[in-house]
């Protein structure tokens, strides 16, 4: 059975309220060795719908789908092995899986491997060195790392979730939901754990090294695209009442060639011009753990072109995208 046929049949069953029949069909075809069914079963186990979330079971299904020749499953398995879905992160094993996928003819895996080979990395995937920081402000600390990313790495980050871009939302503390709000008018997408290629994860390890934090403290990267007239009005990145607060913000500027879009710290009188490949790092908290009002910042309106930026919020303690607070 072809993927489209399986997906359409399963979708029809689910839409008709026949979840048990849909699950039975996929499980039967997965047991029979069908790669697409094994992949779909893995997706369900990761998502926790229409079956219970089971990360180890999802990894087993991805391994089976990969063995049956499913190239997308192979890439997803590599990402989750490296970032530790349901287990301990294993960069070595993930890199071995990537090399095996590239040898088997997986074109995307080969592209990822070429990007990794162009990086200066330790055996654990950490950066060998970082660019010299430029201190823009002492209190709160605001640091720019020029050309932390190469153009190819910027493009990889931008394309990691470009297909998911939609109007950005903000957190509403009254309803505990993400809602539309005029404070933020960009398009947004999240590079979730299944899309964290080894290239993305090597970049995240670079960010961790630059911030003096562990890579496990970071939230999934948020990808933002600002078209002419779009902006992010003055705001703080902290979350009211969070038991695991955002201690640092890292902005990764992914492109150039647009007008406007500066990052403004209005209480400090600082405007930072976005330059492709640069990273901007600043602290969000005072010494006593309260939000620092001086860290309030805005993304000024883009006047022409499109601005692409990736945001990595660093928490005080390890953060799990599978069990967010």
N, C-alpha and C positions, 0 to 999 in steps of 0.2 A: 504494500500500500504506500502511495506517495505521501510526502509530508502534508501537502495541501489537502489531500483526501482525508487523512487521519485527523488533522486539525479541524477541518470543517465538520466532520462527523462528531468529534468530541464537543466542539462548540455548540452544535445543534442539540446534543444530548443535555449539556449543561444548561442551555437556554430553556429547554423544556422541563427543567427540574429533575432530570434523570441523572443525578450525580453518581449514584451507585453504578449505573450502567456504563457511564463514561469512564469511571475509575477501573471497572472490571475490564473494559475493552483495552485500555492502555496497559494495564498490568499483564494481560494475556499476550499482547503483541510484544511487550518488553521481554517477557519470559521466552518468547519464540525467537528472540535475537534481533528484533527490528530496532535499528539505531534511532529512528525518529521517536519511537515510543519510549525508549530508554531515556532519551533527552527530555521529553515532555514530562516523564515521571520525575526526573531530577528537578525540573523547574517547579513542579508542584510541591515537592518536598522542601525546596528552598523557600517558596512563597508561603507555605502553610495553607494553601487553598488549591483545590477542594479537599485536600487531605492534610493531616497534621504535619506541622513543620518537623523535619527530621534531617538535620545537617549531615550526620554520618551516612544516613541512607541516601541523601542526595549525592554525596561524594561517590558512593558506591555505584549509583545509577550513572553518574557522569563517566566514571571509569569504564563501565560497561558500554556506554554509548560511544566513547572514544575508541574502545577496542573494536567496535563495529564500524568504525570509519567516519563518525560524525565529527566534522572539523570544528564546528562551533562549540560542541561539547568539550573538545580538546582544549580550546582556548579558555573556556570557563573553568575547567578543572585546573589548569595552570594557575589562573588568578587566585582561585580559592585555596589551593595548596599553599601558595606563597603567603596569603594573608591569614590563613589559619581558620577557615570556616569549620567550626565544630571540633577543632583540634589545635595543635601547636603549629604556628607558621613554620614553613619549611622551604626556604629559598633554594637550597641545593636541589631538592627533589623537583621543585617547580622548574628550575633551569634545565634540569635533565629532561623533563617532560617537554619543555619548549624545543630543545634541540631535537628530540625524537620526532616531534610534530613537524618541524621544518624538514627533517630528512625524509619524512613520509610524503612530502609534497604539499603540505599546508602552506599556501602562499603568505597568508597573514602572519603565521608563526615565523616564517623566514624574515618577513619585514621587521617584526618585533626583535628578532635576534640580531639583525643588522644594526638596529638602533642601540641595543644593549652593548654590542661589541664596540660601538663608537664612544661609549662612556668609559670614564676612568673609575672603575669600581673595585672594591675589595671582594674577596671570595664570598662574603656575606651579603653583597649587594649594596654596601654603603659607599658613599663618595670618598675618593682618595683625597680630594682637596676641595675647598670652597673659594669663591671669589672674595677679595678683601671687602669688608663691609664699609658702608658710608654712614656715619652717624648723623642723622638729621635732627634728632632731639634727644635730650638726656632724660627728662621726666615728663611724661612717660617715655620709656625708650622707643624710639622710632628709627629703624635701620633699613637701609636699602642695600640689596646685594645685586650689583649690576651683572647682567647676563648670566644669571644663575642657570637659565635654560637656553638651549640652542634653538634656532628656528624650527628644526625638525621635531624637537621635543615639544615645543609650543603647539605645533600643528597636531601632534599625536594627542595631546591633552584636549585640544579643542574638538577633535573628531571623536574622542572617546564617548561622548554623550550628545553630540550635536543633533542626532536624530530624535532626542528626547526633549529638546528645548520647547518651552511653553511659557506663557506669562508668569513672572515670578510672584511668589506668595511671601507673606510675612507671618510670624507667629503672633496670634492673638491671645494674650494671657487671660482674657475674660472667658474664652471658650476653649482654650487649649487646642486650638486648631490653626492650620495654615490658611490664610485668607488673602484675597486681593486687597491691596491698599495703595493709595497714591504715593506713599513714601518710597515705593520701589516699583519702577516701571520698566525694568529690563526683562529679558527672556532668560529663563533659568532651567538648568538640568543638574542632576546629581550623578556623579560617577560612582555608582554603588560597587559593592565588593565583587560582584560577578564581572564587572567591566574594568577592574583594576589589573590591567595587563602588567607584566613584569616591568615594562617601560614606565608605566604610571607608578608602580611601587618603588622603582629605583628613584624616581623623582620625589616621592614622598619620604623616602629615607634621606634624601638630600635636604628636604625641608626640615626633617627631624634634627639632623645634624646642625643645620643653620640656627635652629631655635633652642638647641640644647635639651631637647625632649625626646621621649621614646616615640617611635612611629605609631605605636598602639594608642597614643593619646589623641590622635587626630580624628576628626569627623571625616566622613566621605567628602571628597572634593566637590564643591559647588561650582558649576560652570555658568558664567554669565555672559550674555551678549547684549550690548547697548546699541540701539539704532539711533539716528538723529532725533533729538528731543528727549530721549530716555535718560533717566538718572536714578540715583539712590540718594534720597534726601538725608540730612544729618541724623545719625543714629548711633547707638552703642551696640556692640556685638554680644554683650552679656545677655544671659537669660534669667529673668526674674525667678527667684526661688530655686534655681537649679542646685542640686547637691553635688554636681560635677561641673563646675563653671568653666566657661571659655576663658582661659588665661591669656592666650595670644591669638592674634589674627595674622595670617600670611596671605597676601595678595600676590598672585603670579600674573603679571601682564603678558598676554600671549601674542599681541600684534602691535603694529604701528600703522601710520598712514591715515589716521583719523584726526579730527579736530575736536578739542574740548576733552571731557572725560577725566579731568584731573581729580586726584584724591585730595580732598580738602579737610584739614583739621581746623575747624573754625575757631576754637578756643586758643589755639596755638599760633594762628596766622601762618600755617604751613600749607602750601599747595605742592603736591607731588605729580609731576608729569609722567604719565604712563609711557614706558618704553618697552618694546617687545623683548621678552627674556628676563627682565628685571623682576626681583621679588621685593616686596615691602613688608616688613615685620614690625608689629607693635604690640605692646602689652595692654591688656584691658582692665586690670585690677590695681587698686591701691595696695599698699603693704598689708593692710588689715583685711584684705579680701573683698572689700566693697568695690563696685564698679567705679572706674576712674572717669569722671566726667570730661577730663581733658582728652580722653581717647575717642570722643565723639567725632565722627568723620562722615563725609559725604562723597559720593561719586558724582561729580558735576555733569550737567547735561552734555551729551555728545552733539556737536554742531554739524559734523559731516563725517561720512563713512560709518564704520562699525567698530566698536571697541569690544575685544574679547578678554575676559579675565577669569582666572580660577581662584577660588577662595578655599583655604584650609583653616578651619578653626581648631585650635589646640585646647584640649580639656586639661583640667588639673590632674585627673586620674585616667587610667585606661578607659577607652570608650568602645562599646560594641555596637555596630550598626544593626545587629540582630536583636539586641535588647537595649534600645536607646532609653534614656531617662525621660 
